[in-house]
Structures are given as C-alpha cells and as structure tokens.
C-alpha cells in the first residue's frame, strides 16, 4: 500500500469552524431573543481565536465576562436602558 493512502486526510479547520458556529447559533436561538446571527458571529470570532492560538483560557474568560455582563444587566433591570443605547 502506498504511504499516502494510509494517511488520514486532515479536516479543514475553517469548514469545521463554520459548522460548529452554525450549530451553536441554531441550538441556542431561543435564548433571550439574541439573534442566531450574533451568536454565530461570536462563535466564529472565538473559534478563529482558538484555531489560531490553540489556547482556550482567554476564550473562557471572555465567555464568562459576556455571561456575567448579561446577568448583571438582567439582575439590575437595565435591559431597556442598554437597548436604548444600542437602538436609538
């Protein structure tokens, strides 16, 4: 058997990143009325950072900060104020 025939082909990381980001956005589309497009973009950005650096700690801190900010906005009932900052 030829040596090249035994090698497994390497998957395309950008294609995998697209699929995982799309699946993540689709799976969580009903959470807090955040659009799947926004979740997909965040997934693509964080996934691209992971693909280029290979380190996940910064991404975990970023995700935790995002979640804690959302929790604080909900806890202190600031959703309307934040929405008016974004959508005037």
C-alpha positions in Angstrom: 0.0 0.0 0.0 1.3 3.4 -0.8 2.3 5.6 2.0 -0.1 8.4 1.1 -3.0 6.0 1.0 -2.6 5.2 4.7 -2.6 8.8 5.8 -5.8 10.3 7.1 -6.7 13.5 5.4 -6.7 16.5 7.7 -10.1 18.2 8.1 -10.4 21.8 7.0 -10.4 23.9 10.2 -12.3 26.8 8.7 -15.1 24.4 7.5 -15.3 22.8 10.9 -15.5 26.2 12.5 -18.4 27.2 10.2 -20.3 24.1 11.1 -19.7 24.3 14.8 -20.6 28.0 15.0 -23.7 27.5 12.9 -24.8 24.6 15.1 -24.1 26.6 18.3 -26.2 29.5 17.0 -29.0 27.3 15.9 -29.1 25.3 19.1 -29.3 28.4 21.3 -31.5 30.6 19.1 -34.3 30.9 21.7 -32.1 32.2 24.5 -33.0 35.8 25.4 -34.0 36.8 21.9 -30.4 37.2 20.8 -30.3 36.6 17.1 -28.6 33.5 15.8 -26.5 35.7 13.5 -25.0 37.4 16.5 -24.3 34.1 18.2 -22.8 32.7 15.0 -20.5 35.8 14.7 -19.4 35.4 18.3 -18.8 31.7 17.7 -16.8 32.4 14.6 -14.6 35.0 16.3 -13.9 32.9 19.4 -13.4 29.8 17.3 -11.0 31.7 15.0 -9.0 32.9 18.0 -8.8 29.3 19.3 -7.9 28.0 15.9 -5.0 30.5 15.6 -3.7 30.4 19.1 -4.6 26.9 20.3 -5.3 28.3 23.8 -8.7 28.3 25.4 -8.2 30.1 28.7 -8.7 33.6 27.2 -11.8 32.4 25.5 -13.2 31.0 28.7 -12.6 34.3 30.4 -14.2 36.2 27.5 -17.3 33.9 27.6 -17.6 34.3 31.4 -17.3 38.1 31.2 -20.0 38.1 28.5 -22.3 35.9 30.6 -21.7 37.9 33.8 -22.4 41.2 32.0 -25.7 39.8 30.7 -26.6 38.5 34.2 -25.9 41.9 35.7 -28.0 43.7 33.0 -30.9 41.4 33.8 -30.5 41.5 37.6 -30.4 45.3 37.8 -33.2 45.5 35.2 -31.2 47.5 32.7 -32.3 45.8 29.6 -34.3 48.7 28.3 -31.6 51.2 29.1 -28.9 49.1 27.3 -31.3 48.5 24.3 -31.8 52.3 24.0 -28.1 52.8 23.9 -27.8 50.4 21.0 -31.1 51.2 19.2 -31.8 54.9 19.2 
